Amino acid sequence: MFNIDLKILKTCSSTNDIAKNEAIKGSLEGSSYLSYLQTNGRGTNNNKWESLEGNLFLSSIFRPKKNKIKWHQLSLLIGYSVLHTLIDLGINRNSIELKWPNDVLINNRKISGVLLEAFDNFIIVGIGLNILKTPKNQTKWKTTKLNDHIKNKMSLEQISYKLLNKIFYNYYIWQDEGFFYFKNKINDNIKNRLKTINLTFNSFKKPIKGIFLGLGDDGCLQVKVGNSIFDYYSVETISFPSDDSS
């Protein structure tokens, strides 16, 4: 359906690094790289991603035509696309949520994370998805794996193509229609909406406390503080007291 060229690797340091190097050489949008093993996988904020054999490590090249100021919206869009791929694979839609900005949880257990790395004229999207094993060193969130939730087992290649088709389908809609098309769809699936949120910023020592309303028209965080509603595009940290008590 789309110009997806999936290359299979036995092992690599990081699929994002492979995709970045290929993008620099001129590889086309849709060039994708699946590795059976990663020796130096990473997540957001340079956190190490525990890459257990049997799980999915997938990266793709994107060359958006939109202004760079809109590129941050892709993080939410990719997470939403992963979530809906898992629903298509048989996950109960009432048990799955998107944790801002792009982690996917099943019954409050993390199953997938997304890493976006932006460069001058391309973005690398990396996806980690627990299939057969769960990380042992994850302390922030309990984890789960796909094969605990679906009856029909699939190969990593089959799952990769389903992910890529869903992601690029939504990506081309985003290119044409913008983020507003997805706003309510994502808000319907986002965790902690209408719950208390704490935000910190580099310029403020005291956290801001409010009610998380969801995402705004262009993908910002919307928070109600007192009687006012604020749009936040850049925060240092966010936390939800309800997560600490769950």
C-alpha positions in Angstrom: 0.0 0.0 0.0 2.8 2.4 0.9 6.5 2.6 -0.1 7.7 0.4 2.7 11.0 -1.3 2.3 11.7 -3.6 5.3 15.2 -4.9 5.8 15.8 -7.7 8.3 18.9 -7.8 10.4 20.2 -10.6 12.6 21.8 -8.2 15.1 22.8 -4.5 15.3 23.8 -2.0 18.0 20.6 0.0 17.4 18.0 0.0 14.6 17.7 3.8 15.0 21.4 4.2 14.3 21.1 2.0 11.2 18.2 4.0 10.0 20.0 7.3 10.6 23.0 6.2 8.7 20.9 5.0 5.8 18.9 8.3 5.8 22.1 10.3 5.6 23.1 8.3 2.6 19.8 9.2 0.9 17.5 6.2 1.7 13.9 7.0 0.9 11.0 7.6 3.3 9.6 4.2 4.3 12.9 2.5 4.5 12.6 0.4 7.6 14.9 -1.9 9.7 13.9 -4.8 11.9 16.6 -6.5 14.0 16.2 -9.7 15.9 18.7 -8.5 18.5 20.0 -5.1 19.6 23.2 -4.7 21.6 22.8 -1.0 22.5 19.1 -0.1 22.3 18.0 3.2 23.8 14.8 4.9 24.8 13.7 8.4 25.5 16.1 10.8 27.4 19.0 8.4 26.6 17.6 5.7 28.8 18.9 2.3 28.0 16.2 0.1 26.3 16.5 -3.5 27.5 16.6 -5.4 24.2 15.6 -9.0 24.8 15.7 -11.5 22.0 12.3 -12.4 20.7 10.9 -8.9 21.1 10.5 -6.4 18.3 13.0 -3.6 17.5 12.0 -1.6 14.5 13.0 1.7 13.0 11.8 3.7 10.0 12.8 6.8 8.0 10.3 9.7 7.7 10.8 12.8 5.6 7.8 15.0 6.5 6.8 17.8 4.2 5.2 19.8 7.1 7.0 22.6 8.8 9.4 21.4 11.5 7.3 23.2 14.2 4.7 20.4 13.6 7.1 17.5 13.8 6.5 17.0 17.5 3.0 15.8 16.7 4.4 12.6 15.1 5.3 11.3 18.6 1.7 11.2 19.6 0.6 9.9 16.2 3.1 7.0 16.2 2.0 6.0 19.7 -1.6 6.1 18.7 -0.9 4.0 15.6 0.9 1.3 17.7 -2.0 1.2 20.0 -4.5 0.6 17.2 -2.3 -2.0 15.6 -2.4 -3.9 18.8 -6.2 -3.6 18.9 -6.3 -5.0 15.4 -4.1 -7.9 16.6 -6.7 -8.8 19.2 -6.0 -6.7 22.3 -9.2 -5.6 24.1 -9.6 -1.9 23.4 -10.9 -1.3 26.9 -7.6 -2.5 28.4 -5.2 -0.5 26.3 -4.1 3.1 26.8 -1.6 5.7 25.4 0.6 7.2 28.1 1.7 10.7 27.0 3.5 11.1 24.8 3.9 7.7 23.2 4.1 4.7 25.6 1.5 2.0 25.2 0.1 0.3 28.3 -2.1 -2.8 28.7 -3.9 -3.0 32.0 -1.4 -0.4 33.3 1.6 -2.4 32.2 3.9 -1.1 29.5 4.1 -3.1 26.3 5.6 -0.6 23.9 7.7 2.5 23.7 8.6 4.9 20.8 11.7 6.9 20.3 11.8 9.8 17.7 15.0 11.4 16.7 14.8 14.5 14.4 17.5 15.7 12.1 17.8 18.4 9.4 15.5 16.8 6.8 14.3 13.5 8.3 13.0 11.8 11.4 13.9 8.4 12.6 11.1 6.6 14.4 12.1 3.6 16.6 9.6 1.2 18.1 10.2 -1.3 20.8 7.4 -3.9 21.4 7.5 -6.7 24.0 6.5 -9.9 22.2 8.0 -12.9 24.0 9.7 -11.4 27.0 9.4 -8.6 29.5 12.3 -6.4 30.7 13.8 -7.3 34.0 15.2 -3.9 35.0 12.1 -1.8 34.4 11.3 -0.1 37.7 9.0 2.8 36.7 6.3 0.7 35.2 5.2 -2.9 35.4 5.5 -4.6 32.0 3.7 -7.1 29.8 4.2 -8.8 26.5 2.0 -9.4 23.4 1.9 -13.2 23.5 0.1 -13.0 26.9 -2.8 -11.3 25.3 -3.4 -12.7 21.8 -4.2 -16.2 20.6 -2.8 -16.0 17.1 1.0 -15.9 17.3 2.7 -14.0 14.5 6.3 -13.6 13.3 8.2 -10.4 13.9 8.1 -9.7 10.2 4.3 -10.0 10.1 3.9 -7.7 13.1 6.3 -5.2 11.7 4.4 -4.9 8.4 1.1 -4.5 10.3 2.7 -1.7 12.4 4.3 0.0 9.4 1.1 -0.1 7.3 -1.0 1.5 10.2 1.7 4.1 10.9 2.2 5.2 7.3 -1.6 5.2 6.7 -2.0 7.6 9.6 1.1 9.5 8.7 -0.2 10.4 5.2 -3.5 11.5 6.7 -1.5 13.7 9.1 0.4 15.2 6.1 -2.8 16.1 4.3 -5.3 16.8 7.2 -3.1 17.9 10.1 -3.1 16.8 13.7 -6.7 18.1 14.4 -8.0 15.0 12.5 -6.5 12.8 15.2 -7.0 15.0 18.3 -10.3 13.4 19.6 -9.2 9.9 18.6 -6.1 10.2 20.7 -7.8 11.9 23.6 -10.3 9.0 23.7 -7.3 6.6 24.4 -5.0 8.8 26.5 -4.2 7.8 30.0 -5.0 10.1 33.0 -7.3 12.5 31.1 -9.3 14.7 33.6 -6.9 13.7 36.4 -4.5 15.8 38.5 -1.2 16.5 36.7 2.0 18.0 38.1 4.4 19.8 35.7 7.8 21.3 36.2 9.7 23.7 34.0 13.4 24.8 33.9 12.4 28.4 34.8 10.2 27.5 37.8 11.2 25.7 41.0 7.7 25.0 42.1 5.7 22.5 40.1 2.4 23.6 38.5 -0.6 21.5 39.6 -3.7 21.3 37.5 -6.2 19.0 35.7 -5.0 17.3 32.5 -7.6 18.0 29.9 -5.9 16.0 27.1 -4.3 17.3 23.9 -5.0 20.6 22.2 -5.7 21.1 18.5 -2.0 21.0 17.6 -0.9 18.4 20.0 0.0 20.5 23.0 -0.8 19.5 26.6 -3.9 21.2 27.8 -4.1 21.8 31.5 -6.7 23.6 33.6 -5.1 25.5 36.5 -7.7 27.2 38.7 -10.2 28.6 36.3 -7.8 29.1 33.4 -6.8 26.7 30.6 -3.1 26.7 29.5 -1.4 25.1 26.5 2.0 23.6 27.2 4.4 22.7 24.4 7.6 22.1 26.4 7.8 20.8 29.9 10.7 19.4 32.0 8.7 16.6 33.7 5.1 15.6 34.1 3.7 13.3 36.7 0.3 12.1 37.8 -0.4 11.3 41.5 -2.9 8.7 40.4 0.0 6.7 38.9 1.8 6.6 42.3 -1.3 5.1 44.0 -2.1 2.6 41.3 
